Amino acid sequence: MMTISAKKAWAVTLIGALFFFYSFFQTNMMAALHMSLMQEFNASAGSVGFVSATFFYSTILFILPAGLILDRFPVRKIMMANMAVIILGTLMFAVSRDLFFVGIARFFSGIMGAFALLSCLKLASQVQPPEKMALASSLIITIGMVGGMLSSVLTDAWVAYFGWRWALGLIAIVGALIALVLWNFVHIPKERAAESRQLDIRARLSVWDSLWIVIKKWQNWCCGFFICTVNLPVAVFGALFGINYLTQVYDISQTVAASITSMLFFGMIVGSPFFGWLSNCLNQRRWPMILGSLACLLLVVFLLYVNISSLLLLFILFFAIGFTSSAQVLGYPVIAESNRTDVTATALGLAAILIMGLGYGLSLPLVGWLLDSELNSQLPLQAYHSAFLIIPFGIVIGIVLSFLIKERAK
């Protein structure tokens, strides 16, 4: 097996994580564009919520094919193809004159979401030794969270200065620069990449056998639903409705609201390694998951039903919600530990389908529809609180399921 120096392995891993960074940036930029799209196209919150969700529908459709493709073709070429698609999708979004074409553009951009994390993890597995994969995975996810944190703030600032169409043009330019960096610096020794693919081919079950092994394991469903429900605050507040909620309920500027919303992702950046460290110290997965989700539930209820008059408290509260919501990351190692190695990616794909399908694809249009219904008959505060009931209700389901998760063998 051809060796690669540790320094170069980490350079390839971390530069490759820019692919996930850009995907997560794209995932969350709609929060800053939401009001502009409603005004430009004279659209309802539900309509814009559905258009936003098309990104996640395409992600869901391509998650399982993404794993199969990554086993058969070079990761670098797949990354470049996806970058080309999402840049073209962003430019199509920028010039769209109808909300229907905005939805089509977001659908094509969402294809990248299916490949993003899987591609980065696959790339890391080809250059990193097994004992470094846990650290590599956590750093990749952290870099992705940075993209989510910067998304609302930068997009909102660009919309304010240049308008939403030119802001999308700038986002496309950023994507082109990232693609150029990936093309020039992400290189894998051909012998090592070929050997990795040959090992995958020899170990691989048939598609249907892999799916059946994963689907029939209750642990996979429990973990997938846990991750999905505990991620709801990030999905609802971070991806679409947080900025509008803060501007309409607390009467603050969109720029300040975007900064507050970004604290969700900053909280996850800090919280993800913390919960990983806590889990390893306790040699437990389930109890940190339970405690984190319980704390997240209490914080969300506090946000929705306590009158908050301090901007500083809002910043702290959104950070704390992101921090406690990051307990969800423990669901991924539980899935990995609960499945045989040749179906781990498929099991993680099942979790991703639940996260994207229910956590984003269903929850965002549902919240938008509830808002449209409630805003006609209630004040903004009561309307948002009624629509956002889906968040604490979902977290309660996640907490119940977390008690059913089995610990790994000691």
Stockholm file with secondary structure:
# STOCKHOLM 1.0

chainA/1-410         MMTISAKKAWAVTLIGALFFFYSFFQTNMMAALHMSLMQEFNASAGSVGFVSATFFYSTILFILPAGLILDRFPVRKIMMANMAVIILGTLMFAVSRDLFFVGIARFFSGIMGAFALLSCLKLASQVQPPEKMALASSLIITIGMVGGMLSSVLTDAWVAYFGWRWALGLIAIVGALIALVLWNFVHIPKERAAESRQLDIRARLSVWDSLWIVIKKWQNWCCGFFICTVNLPVAVFGALFGINYLTQVYDISQTVAASITSMLFFGMIVGSPFFGWLSNCLNQRRWPMILGSLACLLLVVFLLYVNISSLLLLFILFFAIGFTSSAQVLGYPVIAESNRTDVTATALGLAAILIMGLGYGLSLPLVGWLLDSELNSQLPLQAYHSAFLIIPFGIVIGIVLSFLIKERAK
#=GR chainA/1-410 SS CCCCCHHHHHHHHHHHTHHHHHHHHHHHTHHHHHHHHHHHHTCCHHHHHHHHHHHHHHHHHHHHHHHHHHTTSCHHHHHHHHHHHHHHHHHHHHHCSSHHHHHHHHHHHHHHHHHHHHHHHHHHHHHSCGGGHHHHHHHHHHHHHHHHHHHHHHHHHHHHHHCHHHHHHHHHHHHHHHHHHHHHHCCCCHHHHHHHHHHHHHHCCCHHHHHHHHHTCHHHHHHHHHHHHHTHHIIIIIIIIHHHHHHHHHCCCHHHHHHHHHHHHHHHHHHHHHHHHHHHHHTCSHHHHHHHHHHHHHHHHHHHHSCCCCHHHHHHHHHHHHHHHGGGGGHHHHHHHHSCGGGHHHHHHHHHHHIIIIIIIIHHHHHHHHHHHHHTTSCHHHHHHHHTTHHHHHHHHHHHHHTTCCCCCC
#=GC SS_cons         CCCCCHHHHHHHHHHHTHHHHHHHHHHHTHHHHHHHHHHHHTCCHHHHHHHHHHHHHHHHHHHHHHHHHHTTSCHHHHHHHHHHHHHHHHHHHHHCSSHHHHHHHHHHHHHHHHHHHHHHHHHHHHHSCGGGHHHHHHHHHHHHHHHHHHHHHHHHHHHHHHCHHHHHHHHHHHHHHHHHHHHHHCCCCHHHHHHHHHHHHHHCCCHHHHHHHHHTCHHHHHHHHHHHHHTHHIIIIIIIIHHHHHHHHHCCCHHHHHHHHHHHHHHHHHHHHHHHHHHHHHTCSHHHHHHHHHHHHHHHHHHHHSCCCCHHHHHHHHHHHHHHHGGGGGHHHHHHHHSCGGGHHHHHHHHHHHIIIIIIIIHHHHHHHHHHHHHTTSCHHHHHHHHTTHHHHHHHHHHHHHTTCCCCCC
//
